[in-house]
Amino acid sequence: MKLYSSPTSPYGRKVLVVAHEKRLIDRIAVVQLDPWANPPELLAVTPLGKVPALITDDGASINDSTVIAEYFDQIEPDPKLIDTNRLGVLARAALAQGLIDAAFAAVLERRRPAERQWDAWFARQRQAIERTLADVARPDQFDLGGITLACGLAYLDFRLPEIDWRAARPELAAWLDRVARRPSMQATNP
Ligand SMILES: N[C@@H](CCC(=O)N[C@@H](CS)C(=O)NCC(=O)O)C(=O)O
C-alpha cells in the first residue's frame, strides 16, 4: 500500500496512528509531501489533491482519513478500532473530526495575507472549537474516536497554542498526555 500524507496534517496523523496501532505500518510506503504545492504525484492518485490518500495493494484509491481508517479496520481487525458499537464510535470520531476541521480552517484563515483575513470567520471557528472542547467526553478507549480526538487536541497544542484548553479541561489534558506516550503517537509527532 502507498499512503500520501504530510508530516503536519492532523488527518494524515490520524491514519498513521491507526496504521501503527494495527501494526500495518510496515506494509505501507508512506510518501510525505506538501499538498498545497499540487505535487503531480498526488494529483495522479486523487483529483482532490488532499492528503491523506491511500493506494491499496489492488490499486484502488481511497480519500478521506475516516474511510482509510475504516479500510484498515477491515483488512486488519486486531485491534478493532470501530467496534460493535459502530454508531457510537463514528459519532465520537465525527465530533473530534469536526474539532480538527474547525482548527484547520482557523489556521488557514490566519495564513491569508493580513488584508484578506476575515476575523469573523476565524472567530466562528474558534467558537466551534471552544464549544466542542467543553462538550467532548474524555475517551475511555483508544479507538477511532479516541485517536481522532488525540490528533485534534495535539493539533491545537501545535498550531493554536493561544487556545488554552488544558486549563479548562485538565482531565482531558491528562488523558492526552497519557496517550501521547503510546508508540503510535510518538512515531507520528510532527
Ligand atoms: N476530510 C479530509 C480532509 C483532508 C484535508 O483537508 N487535508 C489537508 C491537509 S491537512 C489538505 O490536503 N489540504 C489541501 C487542500 O485543501 O488543497 C480527511 O479527513 O482526510
The ligand as an ORCA input file, in Angstrom:
! r2SCAN-3c Opt
* xyz 0 1
  N     -11.828     15.263      5.259
  C     -10.450     15.045      4.821
  C      -9.653     16.327      4.984
  C      -8.292     16.254      4.301
  C      -7.600     17.613      4.228
  O      -8.234     18.670      4.255
  N      -6.254     17.578      4.133
  C      -5.485     18.791      4.022
  C      -4.135     18.627      4.736
  S      -4.247     18.749      6.463
  C      -5.119     19.035      2.574
  O      -4.593     18.157      1.937
  N      -5.406     20.241      2.064
  C      -5.043     20.632      0.748
  C      -6.167     21.347      0.049
  O      -7.239     21.537      0.674
  O      -5.993     21.703     -1.118
  C      -9.865     13.878      5.625
  O     -10.346     13.596      6.733
  O      -8.934     13.206      5.134
*
